[in-house]
């Protein structure tokens, strides 16, 4: 399955993560889909290796094999950061 990867500049106040708190600057956002259907947004500084979970940025789809539902969930999560 193809995941949407989006490069953004953090909005005012940054992006809150579960692991390290707020991060700012040029970031890469990527949704991840778990076997139970949970779609979670993760973030990294552009070009870095470490990924962090975006606080509160998850949703669940009934069937993780349903590419259309997963894509809609990814778009919904990424839309929070659209400029």
N, CA, C and O atoms as CSV, one atom per row, in Angstrom:
chain,resi,resn,atom,element,x,y,z
A,1,UNK,N,N,0.845,-1.175,0.000
A,1,UNK,CA,C,0.000,0.000,0.000
A,1,UNK,C,C,0.894,1.243,0.000
A,1,UNK,O,O,1.901,1.286,0.706
A,2,UNK,N,N,0.529,2.237,-0.780
A,2,UNK,CA,C,1.302,3.470,-0.870
A,2,UNK,C,C,0.790,4.456,0.164
A,2,UNK,O,O,-0.411,4.708,0.250
A,3,UNK,N,N,1.704,5.011,0.948
A,3,UNK,CA,C,1.350,6.003,1.949
A,3,UNK,C,C,1.693,7.383,1.429
A,3,UNK,O,O,2.645,7.558,0.668
A,4,UNK,N,N,0.913,8.354,1.846
A,4,UNK,CA,C,1.167,9.738,1.473
A,4,UNK,C,C,2.255,10.293,2.370
A,4,UNK,O,O,2.164,10.195,3.593
A,5,UNK,N,N,3.264,10.865,1.783
A,5,UNK,CA,C,4.313,11.529,2.546
A,5,UNK,C,C,4.256,12.992,2.150
A,5,UNK,O,O,4.232,13.321,0.964
A,6,UNK,N,N,4.232,13.869,3.142
A,6,UNK,CA,C,4.068,15.288,2.892
A,6,UNK,C,C,5.139,16.076,3.619
A,6,UNK,O,O,5.361,15.874,4.813
A,7,UNK,N,N,5.801,16.970,2.909
A,7,UNK,CA,C,6.758,17.883,3.532
A,7,UNK,C,C,6.039,19.184,3.838
A,7,UNK,O,O,5.337,19.726,2.984
A,8,UNK,N,N,6.212,19.686,5.049
A,8,UNK,CA,C,5.557,20.915,5.489
A,8,UNK,C,C,6.521,21.721,6.350
A,8,UNK,O,O,7.531,21.210,6.835
A,9,UNK,N,N,6.184,22.984,6.524
A,9,UNK,CA,C,6.812,23.787,7.570
A,9,UNK,C,C,5.837,23.777,8.730
A,9,UNK,O,O,4.643,24.007,8.541
A,10,UNK,N,N,6.330,23.516,9.919
A,10,UNK,CA,C,5.453,23.418,11.087
A,10,UNK,C,C,4.611,24.682,11.228
A,10,UNK,O,O,5.104,25.784,10.988
A,11,UNK,N,N,3.347,24.532,11.615
A,11,UNK,CA,C,2.499,25.694,11.833
A,11,UNK,C,C,2.963,26.454,13.087
A,11,UNK,O,O,3.767,25.932,13.859
A,12,UNK,N,N,2.466,27.673,13.294
A,12,UNK,CA,C,2.821,28.401,14.511
A,12,UNK,C,C,2.535,27.537,15.742
A,12,UNK,O,O,1.456,26.956,15.859
A,13,UNK,N,N,3.477,27.458,16.633
A,13,UNK,CA,C,3.331,26.612,17.814
A,13,UNK,C,C,3.903,25.225,17.630
A,13,UNK,O,O,4.036,24.478,18.600
A,14,UNK,N,N,4.250,24.859,16.388
A,14,UNK,CA,C,4.882,23.577,16.120
A,14,UNK,C,C,3.916,22.413,16.072
A,14,UNK,O,O,2.698,22.592,16.057
A,15,UNK,N,N,4.480,21.220,16.047
A,15,UNK,CA,C,3.723,19.972,16.018
A,15,UNK,C,C,4.047,19.212,17.298
A,15,UNK,O,O,5.211,18.926,17.576
A,16,UNK,N,N,3.016,18.885,18.079
A,16,UNK,CA,C,3.205,18.159,19.339
A,16,UNK,C,C,3.375,16.671,19.052
A,16,UNK,O,O,2.607,16.075,18.298
A,17,UNK,N,N,4.406,16.082,19.675
A,17,UNK,CA,C,4.655,14.651,19.526
A,17,UNK,C,C,4.562,13.965,20.878
A,17,UNK,O,O,4.747,14.592,21.921
A,18,UNK,N,N,4.273,12.670,20.850
A,18,UNK,CA,C,4.201,11.896,22.092
A,18,UNK,C,C,5.576,11.720,22.727
A,18,UNK,O,O,5.697,11.680,23.951
A,19,UNK,N,N,6.610,11.615,21.894
A,19,UNK,CA,C,7.930,11.245,22.399
A,19,UNK,C,C,8.774,12.424,22.883
A,19,UNK,O,O,9.434,12.320,23.917
A,20,UNK,N,N,8.765,13.538,22.158
A,20,UNK,CA,C,9.715,14.620,22.468
A,20,UNK,C,C,9.050,15.989,22.633
A,20,UNK,O,O,9.746,17.001,22.710
A,21,UNK,N,N,7.729,16.036,22.688
A,21,UNK,CA,C,7.049,17.323,22.813
A,21,UNK,C,C,6.940,18.011,21.458
A,21,UNK,O,O,6.802,17.352,20.428
A,22,UNK,N,N,7.003,19.333,21.464
A,22,UNK,CA,C,6.792,20.125,20.263
A,22,UNK,C,C,8.042,20.172,19.397
A,22,UNK,O,O,9.151,20.365,19.895
A,23,UNK,N,N,7.846,19.992,18.083
A,23,UNK,CA,C,8.939,20.184,17.137
A,23,UNK,C,C,8.506,21.226,16.119
A,23,UNK,O,O,7.320,21.377,15.826
A,24,UNK,N,N,9.483,21.938,15.588
A,24,UNK,CA,C,9.220,23.031,14.659
A,24,UNK,C,C,10.150,22.909,13.456
A,24,UNK,O,O,11.043,22.062,13.424
A,25,UNK,N,N,9.925,23.763,12.480
A,25,UNK,CA,C,10.808,23.797,11.318
A,25,UNK,C,C,10.249,23.020,10.154
A,25,UNK,O,O,9.039,22.822,10.040
A,26,UNK,N,N,11.153,22.576,9.281
A,26,UNK,CA,C,10.776,21.816,8.089
A,26,UNK,C,C,10.628,20.348,8.459
A,26,UNK,O,O,11.569,19.717,8.940
A,27,UNK,N,N,9.434,19.815,8.229
A,27,UNK,CA,C,9.089,18.475,8.695
A,27,UNK,C,C,8.556,17.617,7.563
A,27,UNK,O,O,8.099,18.120,6.537
A,28,UNK,N,N,8.625,16.309,7.775
A,28,UNK,CA,C,8.004,15.327,6.895
A,28,UNK,C,C,6.947,14.604,7.713
A,28,UNK,O,O,7.219,14.140,8.820
A,29,UNK,N,N,5.736,14.507,7.164
A,29,UNK,CA,C,4.627,13.803,7.799
A,29,UNK,C,C,4.319,12.547,7.002
A,29,UNK,O,O,4.325,12.562,5.771
A,30,UNK,N,N,4.046,11.452,7.718
A,30,UNK,CA,C,3.740,10.187,7.048
A,30,UNK,C,C,2.744,9.384,7.874
A,30,UNK,O,O,2.996,9.127,9.051
A,31,UNK,N,N,1.625,8.983,7.291
A,31,UNK,CA,C,0.692,8.103,7.990
A,31,UNK,C,C,1.219,6.669,8.023
A,31,UNK,O,O,1.909,6.228,7.103
A,32,UNK,N,N,0.889,5.962,9.077
A,32,UNK,CA,C,1.213,4.544,9.203
A,32,UNK,C,C,-0.071,3.795,9.499
A,32,UNK,O,O,-0.901,4.278,10.269
A,33,UNK,N,N,-0.253,2.620,8.900
A,33,UNK,CA,C,-1.458,1.822,9.105
A,33,UNK,C,C,-1.084,0.545,9.847
A,33,UNK,O,O,-0.218,-0.210,9.406
A,34,UNK,N,N,-1.744,0.311,10.977
A,34,UNK,CA,C,-1.512,-0.903,11.766
A,34,UNK,C,C,-2.473,-2.002,11.308
A,34,UNK,O,O,-3.466,-1.730,10.633
A,35,UNK,N,N,-2.169,-3.225,11.679
A,35,UNK,CA,C,-2.985,-4.372,11.288
A,35,UNK,C,C,-4.418,-4.273,11.809
A,35,UNK,O,O,-5.330,-4.858,11.225
A,36,UNK,N,N,-4.624,-3.531,12.911
A,36,UNK,CA,C,-5.974,-3.396,13.471
A,36,UNK,C,C,-6.780,-2.268,12.819
A,36,UNK,O,O,-7.917,-2.011,13.214
A,37,UNK,N,N,-6.191,-1.591,11.817
A,37,UNK,CA,C,-6.889,-0.533,11.115
A,37,UNK,C,C,-6.621,0.863,11.647
A,37,UNK,O,O,-7.169,1.832,11.122
A,38,UNK,N,N,-5.795,0.991,12.671
A,38,UNK,CA,C,-5.468,2.303,13.216
A,38,UNK,C,C,-4.500,3.002,12.263
A,38,UNK,O,O,-3.443,2.463,11.934
A,39,UNK,N,N,-4.869,4.208,11.825
A,39,UNK,CA,C,-4.016,5.030,10.971
A,39,UNK,C,C,-3.463,6.147,11.860
A,39,UNK,O,O,-4.221,6.943,12.414
A,40,UNK,N,N,-2.147,6.196,11.986
A,40,UNK,CA,C,-1.491,7.152,12.869
A,40,UNK,C,C,-0.518,7.996,12.071
A,40,UNK,O,O,0.196,7.488,11.206
A,41,UNK,N,N,-0.493,9.279,12.362
A,41,UNK,CA,C,0.415,10.190,11.676
A,41,UNK,C,C,1.719,10.277,12.453
A,41,UNK,O,O,1.725,10.449,13.672
A,42,UNK,N,N,2.824,10.155,11.726
A,42,UNK,CA,C,4.127,10.326,12.352
A,42,UNK,C,C,4.872,11.447,11.642
A,42,UNK,O,O,4.534,11.819,10.518
A,43,UNK,N,N,5.884,11.978,12.309
A,43,UNK,CA,C,6.590,13.156,11.812
A,43,UNK,C,C,8.084,13.015,12.072
A,43,UNK,O,O,8.510,12.359,13.023
A,44,UNK,N,N,8.861,13.641,11.209
A,44,UNK,CA,C,10.301,13.706,11.411
A,44,UNK,C,C,10.794,15.039,10.865
A,44,UNK,O,O,10.154,15.654,10.012
A,45,UNK,N,N,11.952,15.474,11.376
A,45,UNK,CA,C,12.609,16.614,10.751
A,45,UNK,C,C,13.032,16.150,9.360
A,45,UNK,O,O,13.519,15.030,9.206
A,46,UNK,N,N,12.851,16.995,8.350
A,46,UNK,CA,C,13.220,16.608,6.989
A,46,UNK,C,C,14.672,16.162,6.954
A,46,UNK,O,O,15.562,16.876,7.417
A,47,UNK,N,N,14.907,14.976,6.403
A,47,UNK,CA,C,16.243,14.429,6.264
A,47,UNK,C,C,16.744,13.658,7.467
A,47,UNK,O,O,17.822,13.066,7.407
A,48,UNK,N,N,15.989,13.648,8.567
A,48,UNK,CA,C,16.411,12.932,9.777
A,48,UNK,C,C,16.001,11.465,9.687
A,48,UNK,O,O,15.223,11.081,8.814
A,49,UNK,N,N,16.528,10.655,10.591
A,49,UNK,CA,C,16.165,9.237,10.636
A,49,UNK,C,C,15.060,8.958,11.650
A,49,UNK,O,O,14.278,8.024,11.468
A,50,UNK,N,N,14.985,9.755,12.716
A,50,UNK,CA,C,14.036,9.503,13.797
A,50,UNK,C,C,12.631,9.956,13.417
A,50,UNK,O,O,12.437,11.031,12.851
A,51,UNK,N,N,11.663,9.114,13.742
A,51,UNK,CA,C,10.249,9.432,13.540
A,51,UNK,C,C,9.582,9.545,14.896
A,51,UNK,O,O,9.966,8.858,15.843
A,52,UNK,N,N,8.564,10.427,14.992
A,52,UNK,CA,C,7.809,10.640,16.222
A,52,UNK,C,C,6.320,10.548,15.904
A,52,UNK,O,O,5.895,10.846,14.787
A,53,UNK,N,N,5.535,10.134,16.889
A,53,UNK,CA,C,4.088,10.052,16.743
A,53,UNK,C,C,3.480,11.419,17.018
A,53,UNK,O,O,3.757,12.026,18.053
A,54,UNK,N,N,2.649,11.912,16.093
A,54,UNK,CA,C,1.966,13.185,16.288
A,54,UNK,C,C,0.847,12.964,17.310
A,54,UNK,O,O,-0.025,12.118,17.115
A,55,UNK,N,N,0.884,13.726,18.387
A,55,UNK,CA,C,-0.081,13.580,19.469
A,55,UNK,C,C,-1.506,13.790,18.967
A,55,UNK,O,O,-1.810,14.798,18.330
A,56,UNK,N,N,-2.366,12.834,19.259
A,56,UNK,CA,C,-3.776,12.942,18.916
A,56,UNK,C,C,-4.108,12.791,17.444
A,56,UNK,O,O,-5.250,13.023,17.047
A,57,UNK,N,N,-3.141,12.407,16.627
A,57,UNK,CA,C,-3.378,12.305,15.176
A,57,UNK,C,C,-3.509,10.848,14.761
A,57,UNK,O,O,-2.616,10.277,14.135
A,58,UNK,N,N,-4.639,10.266,15.123
A,58,UNK,CA,C,-4.906,8.905,14.680
A,58,UNK,C,C,-6.406,8.732,14.488
A,58,UNK,O,O,-7.221,9.460,15.054
A,59,UNK,N,N,-6.731,7.760,13.683
A,59,UNK,CA,C,-8.117,7.403,13.413
A,59,UNK,C,C,-8.129,5.918,13.078
A,59,UNK,O,O,-7.072,5.314,12.894
A,60,UNK,N,N,-9.291,5.341,13.001
A,60,UNK,CA,C,-9.360,3.910,12.709
A,60,UNK,C,C,-10.272,3.675,11.518
A,60,UNK,O,O,-11.327,4.296,11.391
A,61,UNK,N,N,-9.849,2.772,10.652
A,61,UNK,CA,C,-10.679,2.347,9.528
A,61,UNK,C,C,-11.149,0.919,9.814
A,61,UNK,O,O,-10.426,0.145,10.441
A,62,UNK,N,N,-12.358,0.564,9.356
A,62,UNK,CA,C,-12.887,-0.772,9.637
A,62,UNK,C,C,-12.041,-1.895,9.055
A,62,UNK,O,O,-11.886,-2.949,9.671
A,63,UNK,N,N,-11.489,-1.661,7.851
A,63,UNK,CA,C,-10.732,-2.707,7.178
A,63,UNK,C,C,-9.432,-2.109,6.646
A,63,UNK,O,O,-9.468,-1.347,5.680
A,64,UNK,N,N,-8.282,-2.433,7.250
A,64,UNK,CA,C,-7.026,-1.850,6.793
A,64,UNK,C,C,-6.636,-2.259,5.378
A,64,UNK,O,O,-5.734,-1.659,4.793
A,65,UNK,N,N,-7.296,-3.265,4.821
A,65,UNK,CA,C,-7.026,-3.663,3.439
A,65,UNK,C,C,-7.829,-2.829,2.439
A,65,UNK,O,O,-7.615,-2.932,1.231
A,66,UNK,N,N,-8.749,-2.009,2.937
A,66,UNK,CA,C,-9.569,-1.149,2.085
A,66,UNK,C,C,-8.762,0.107,1.753
A,66,UNK,O,O,-8.750,1.067,2.522
A,67,UNK,N,N,-8.097,0.090,0.612
A,67,UNK,CA,C,-7.189,1.180,0.238
A,67,UNK,C,C,-7.903,2.526,0.182
A,67,UNK,O,O,-7.320,3.551,0.535
A,68,UNK,N,N,-9.146,2.531,-0.254
A,68,UNK,CA,C,-9.896,3.784,-0.346
A,68,UNK,C,C,-10.145,4.390,1.035
A,68,UNK,O,O,-10.004,5.600,1.214
A,69,UNK,N,N,-10.513,3.561,2.008
A,69,UNK,CA,C,-10.753,4.035,3.376
A,69,UNK,C,C,-9.455,4.515,4.021
A,69,UNK,O,O,-9.441,5.525,4.725
A,70,UNK,N,N,-8.382,3.795,3.781
A,70,UNK,CA,C,-7.080,4.186,4.331
A,70,UNK,C,C,-6.647,5.522,3.735
A,70,UNK,O,O,-6.161,6.395,4.454
A,71,UNK,N,N,-6.822,5.684,2.425
A,71,UNK,CA,C,-6.440,6.934,1.779
A,71,UNK,C,C,-7.258,8.100,2.338
A,71,UNK,O,O,-6.709,9.174,2.583
A,72,UNK,N,N,-8.555,7.903,2.541
A,72,UNK,CA,C,-9.396,8.963,3.104
A,72,UNK,C,C,-8.933,9.329,4.516
A,72,UNK,O,O,-8.914,10.506,4.877
A,73,UNK,N,N,-8.561,8.330,5.309
A,73,UNK,CA,C,-8.070,8.588,6.668
A,73,UNK,C,C,-6.749,9.344,6.622
A,73,UNK,O,O,-6.535,10.271,7.404
A,74,UNK,N,N,-5.862,8.955,5.712
A,74,UNK,CA,C,-4.579,9.656,5.561
A,74,UNK,C,C,-4.810,11.115,5.180
A,74,UNK,O,O,-4.195,12.016,5.750
A,75,UNK,N,N,-5.694,11.340,4.220
A,75,UNK,CA,C,-5.981,12.710,3.778
A,75,UNK,C,C,-6.542,13.545,4.915
A,75,UNK,O,O,-6.197,14.718,5.056
A,76,UNK,N,N,-7.409,12.944,5.731
A,76,UNK,CA,C,-7.999,13.654,6.863
A,76,UNK,C,C,-6.915,14.059,7.861
A,76,UNK,O,O,-6.915,15.189,8.348
A,77,UNK,N,N,-6.007,13.158,8.164
A,77,UNK,CA,C,-4.939,13.482,9.113
A,77,UNK,C,C,-3.983,14.522,8.566
A,77,UNK,O,O,-3.599,15.451,9.277
A,78,UNK,N,N,-3.596,14.376,7.307
A,78,UNK,CA,C,-2.645,15.314,6.692
A,78,UNK,C,C,-3.257,16.703,6.489
A,78,UNK,O,O,-2.536,17.700,6.486
A,79,UNK,N,N,-4.575,16.773,6.320
A,79,UNK,CA,C,-5.243,18.052,6.088
A,79,UNK,C,C,-5.050,19.016,7.249
A,79,UNK,O,O,-5.144,20.229,7.063
A,80,UNK,N,N,-4.786,18.504,8.431
A,80,UNK,CA,C,-4.542,19.371,9.591
A,80,UNK,C,C,-3.338,20.275,9.391
A,80,UNK,O,O,-3.218,21.317,10.034
A,81,UNK,N,N,-2.448,19.869,8.496
A,81,UNK,CA,C,-1.192,20.607,8.302
A,81,UNK,C,C,-1.097,21.266,6.943
A,81,UNK,O,O,-0.060,21.829,6.593
A,82,UNK,N,N,-2.172,21.200,6.177
A,82,UNK,CA,C,-2.169,21.810,4.842
A,82,UNK,C,C,-2.084,23.327,4.974
A,82,UNK,O,O,-2.742,23.934,5.819
A,83,UNK,N,N,-1.269,23.913,4.130
A,83,UNK,CA,C,-1.083,25.355,4.169
A,83,UNK,C,C,-2.166,26.016,3.446
A,83,UNK,O,O,-2.194,27.244,3.362
